[in-house]
Amino acid sequence: MEINIFHVIFFLIAYLLGSVPGGYIMAKTKNIDIINQGSGNAGATNVLRTMGKKEAVVTLLFDGAKGFLVIYVAQMLDFSPQYVLLSGILVIIGHNWPVFFGFKGGRGIATSLGILVGISWQVILVVLVIGLIVIGISRYISLGSITGAVILPFVMYFLGLHTVYIIFGIIMSVLGIVRHIPNIKRLLKGTENKIGKGR
């Protein structure tokens, strides 16, 4: 399938949709500027520490829905697998580096999970279970997210997904790890916040 202006417009919409952070919107309903709170991140983890569980869940669902919606619509429009996955990458990039907020966004994990729901529920199930086990044992949300990012392409491979999806998984993995570099540094120093350590 050759790229045309319609694809380009859709890719742009995918990026712009990704650039709308659920955490920022949720915080604004409470008259809070999430960018200037906690870690300064607009993702669900910072919302959890800054505002609470309910707001974090809503943020998680909103950011996940962005990823799922882009993948679902691209599939309904009969995009090639490569273009479907490119749309997914762009919505993650939009979430991580949003044009509306000075390119300072979230970690992209919730959005990536939403994309995976649209691709393979088996993959999302395995990655989620392992990630949650790591979080439950370590009490570090970031460590669970990083673990999920690392194992993603391997899970795709062992579940027999097509090579193009595995390549996509590798890209998602790299994006997730890169966005967690500050967390990795804090984990190594022992200064990363655990669940329940106050807001």
C-alpha positions in Angstrom: 0.0 0.0 0.0 1.5 3.3 -1.1 1.4 6.2 1.2 -1.0 9.1 0.3 -2.2 12.3 1.7 -4.9 10.5 3.7 -2.3 8.4 5.4 -0.3 11.5 6.2 -3.3 13.3 7.7 -4.2 10.2 9.8 -0.6 10.0 11.1 -0.7 13.7 12.1 -4.0 13.1 13.9 -2.5 10.1 15.7 0.4 12.3 16.9 -1.9 15.1 17.9 -4.3 12.8 19.8 -1.3 11.3 21.6 -0.3 14.9 22.5 -3.5 15.3 24.6 -2.4 14.0 28.1 -5.2 12.6 30.3 -3.2 13.5 33.4 -3.1 17.2 32.5 -6.8 17.3 31.8 -7.6 15.4 35.1 -5.4 17.8 37.1 -7.1 20.8 35.6 -10.5 19.7 36.8 -8.9 20.0 40.3 -7.2 23.3 39.5 -3.8 21.6 39.7 -1.0 22.1 37.2 0.4 18.6 37.1 3.5 19.8 35.2 4.6 21.6 38.3 3.7 18.8 40.8 5.6 15.8 41.9 7.9 14.5 39.1 6.4 17.0 36.6 5.1 14.1 34.5 1.6 14.0 33.2 1.3 10.3 33.4 -0.9 8.1 35.7 1.9 7.5 38.2 2.4 11.1 39.0 -1.4 11.7 39.1 -1.6 8.8 41.6 1.0 10.5 43.9 -0.4 14.0 43.4 -4.2 13.4 43.4 -5.1 9.9 44.3 -6.2 6.5 43.0 -9.5 7.4 41.3 -7.8 10.2 39.2 -4.9 7.9 38.4 -7.3 5.2 37.1 -9.2 7.7 34.9 -5.9 9.0 33.5 -4.7 5.4 32.8 -7.9 4.6 31.0 -7.9 7.9 29.0 -4.2 7.5 27.9 -4.8 3.8 27.1 -7.9 4.6 25.1 -5.9 6.9 22.8 -3.6 4.1 21.8 -6.5 1.6 21.3 -8.6 4.1 19.3 -5.8 4.9 16.8 -5.1 1.2 16.2 -8.8 0.3 16.0 -9.6 3.1 13.4 -6.4 2.3 11.4 -7.5 -1.3 11.2 -11.1 -0.4 10.2 -9.7 1.8 7.4 -7.8 -1.3 6.2 -4.4 0.1 6.6 -1.5 -2.2 6.0 0.1 -3.7 9.2 3.1 -1.4 8.7 0.8 1.7 8.6 -1.3 0.5 11.5 1.8 0.1 13.6 3.3 3.4 12.4 0.1 5.1 13.6 0.6 3.4 17.0 4.2 4.6 17.2 3.1 8.2 16.5 0.4 8.2 19.2 3.1 7.1 21.7 5.5 9.7 20.5 2.7 12.3 20.8 2.1 11.2 24.4 5.8 11.2 25.3 6.6 14.4 23.6 3.3 16.4 23.2 3.5 19.4 21.0 0.9 21.2 23.2 3.0 21.0 26.3 6.5 21.9 25.3 7.2 18.3 24.3 7.1 17.2 28.0 4.8 14.3 28.4 4.3 10.9 30.0 6.2 7.6 29.8 3.9 6.1 27.2 3.2 2.9 29.1 -0.6 3.3 29.3 -0.9 4.3 25.7 1.3 1.4 24.7 -1.0 -1.0 26.7 -4.0 0.5 24.8 -2.2 -0.2 21.5 -1.5 -3.8 22.6 -5.1 -4.4 23.4 -5.9 -3.6 19.8 -3.2 -5.9 18.5 -3.2 -9.0 20.8 -5.0 -9.6 24.1 -2.6 -12.6 24.7 0.4 -10.3 24.6 -1.1 -7.7 26.9 -2.2 -10.3 29.3 1.3 -11.8 29.7 3.0 -8.4 29.9 0.5 -7.1 32.4 0.7 -10.1 34.7 4.5 -10.1 34.8 4.6 -6.3 35.3 2.0 -6.4 38.1 4.0 -9.3 39.8 7.1 -7.1 39.7 5.2 -4.1 41.1 3.7 -6.3 43.8 7.0 -7.6 44.9 9.1 -4.5 44.6 6.5 -1.8 45.2 8.0 0.2 42.4 5.6 1.1 39.6 8.4 2.2 37.4 10.2 -1.2 37.7 7.1 -3.0 36.7 6.7 -0.7 33.7 10.4 -1.1 32.7 10.1 -4.9 33.0 7.0 -4.9 30.8 8.8 -2.8 28.2 11.9 -5.1 28.2 9.9 -8.4 27.8 7.4 -7.1 25.3 9.2 -8.1 22.0 10.2 -11.5 23.6 6.6 -12.2 24.5 5.5 -11.3 20.9 8.1 -13.6 19.6 7.2 -16.6 21.8 3.5 -16.1 21.0 4.3 -16.3 17.3 3.4 -12.8 16.2 4.5 -11.7 12.7 8.0 -10.2 12.4 6.5 -6.7 11.7 4.8 -6.8 15.1 8.0 -7.9 16.8 9.9 -5.0 15.2 7.1 -2.7 16.5 7.4 -4.3 19.9 11.2 -3.5 19.9 10.5 0.1 19.0 7.8 0.4 21.8 10.3 -1.2 24.2 13.0 1.2 23.3 10.7 4.2 23.7 9.5 3.0 27.0 13.0 2.4 28.4 14.3 5.8 27.1 11.4 7.6 28.9 12.2 5.7 32.1 15.9 6.6 32.2 15.4 9.1 35.1 13.5 6.3 37.0 16.3 3.8 36.2 18.8 6.2 37.7 16.7 6.7 40.8 16.3 2.9 41.1 20.0 2.4 41.0 20.5 5.1 43.6 17.7 3.7 45.8 15.8 7.0 45.7 12.8 6.0 43.6 9.5 6.4 45.3 7.6 3.2 46.2 3.8 2.7 46.2 2.3 4.1 49.4 5.2 6.5 50.1 2.9 9.5 50.3 2.0 12.0 47.7 
